[in-house]
Amino acid sequence: MGYIEFLKTTITTVFKITLIYLTCVFKTIKLLAIYFKRKFSKKDFNSKEVIGIFHPYCNAGGGGERVLWAVVKALQKEYPDVHIVIYTGDLEVAPEEMINRVKRTFNIKINPVEFIYLHKRNYVEAEMYPQFTLLAQSIGSYLLGLEAFEALQPDVIMVNSSWTEDHINAIWKCPLKTFRVYPPCDIERLVELPLLADDQKGEVVRIVSVAQFRPEKNHPLMLRIMYELRSIVKEEVWEKVRLILVGSCRHDEDKKRVKDMEDLSKHLAVDENVEFKLNLPYEELVDEMQLGTIGLHTMWNEHFGISVVEGMAAGLIMVAHNSGGPRADIIETQLSSQTGFLATDAEEYAAIIANIIEMDQDTKDIIRNAARASVDRFSGQQFENEFIRIIKPLVHTK
């Protein structure tokens, strides 16, 4: 990018940030007026209770969306009179089409719910800001939250992690109405898998990543980690290492990302040690996890990290990004109770992975067993128990 081009994009981005910031200020003032008006007015006790679910990408069809619709179904079954509202940025999808897709994709049948369409979802997308991306996204997320809160203020707010809880409280300023419930993870079968020793896995050291091929999952960082790893381990060790990239490939954009990753792996001269396994059936996914030694997660500020939990359940020693849900809720790094590792850049990841490879079997097993024991709090049953426990006092159905 030339200097003139850089200057133009910088000025444009600064202008966007300033405009968004001023909009946030005006919206906040307006919402304060709404808040005080509501606070000192009589509540209509004949109206239905309202449960709002903030999910700007609810039509994406991934694991997080499955949790969303499972929650909606459970609510409708337990409390048929409650009014459920979903804040979404999927402007092109009509409510009926959304509900039909839920049935097709997840085999979850739900009754009609209200959708509040958010027109400012693009304010949180990286493509909008060539420079100052993280700063601009942070301000944009505040504006998106304000848009939702202005459209409808719910009675009950439920979040999926400490990270999300902190952000929602910072935006909506209602901690007494915000409750954290960890999402249900598919661990029941995984924790029953026999923990294989290294000598039972053949001569290969498998580093397994389970992540959709989306930009935020940061697959390029995984390849740079392999590049760094090659420079710090002996050649005979490097020859045994394989990075197994398991993920769903949904459409042409995802296919292009995979092709880009294949090209990058060749550019970094690690292609012979990287395998792409797309759209694997569940049984094959389980096999990959059981045969793996290390689990790799590189997404920055993952809200929670279901794949991290499931990797720990399967017996992988997880190395996750030092941010978001993995740091706040999932991985313990204290030596006395260690369940995994956290890293930030390629060099740090590579050093940790090299250290794990060199560990003796007993040390590995101590971490694996501690990790497996820690994931019970994220089970489907625990989710149901917590969900009902929090909802019951809040819902006063007729």
Protein Blocks (a to p, Z undefined) as FASTA:
>chain_A
ZZklmmmmmmmmmmmmmmmmmmmmmmmmmmmmmmmmmmmpccdfkbccddddddfklmno
paklmmmmmmmmmmmmmmmmbccddddfblkbcfklmmmmmmmmnopacddddddddfkl
mmmgfklmmghklmmmmmmmmmmmmmmmmmpccfbdcdfbfklmmmmmmmnopaklcccd
dddddfklmmmpccddfklnojbdcddddddddfklommlmmmmmmmmmmmccfklmmmp
ccddddddfblmlmmmmmmmmmmmmmnopmmmcccdehiafklmmmmmmmpmbdcdfbeh
ifklmmlmmmmmnopacddddehjllmmmmccbfklpcbdcdfblmlmmmmmmmmmmpcf
klmmmmmmmmmmmmmmmgmklmmmmmmmmmmmmpccZZ
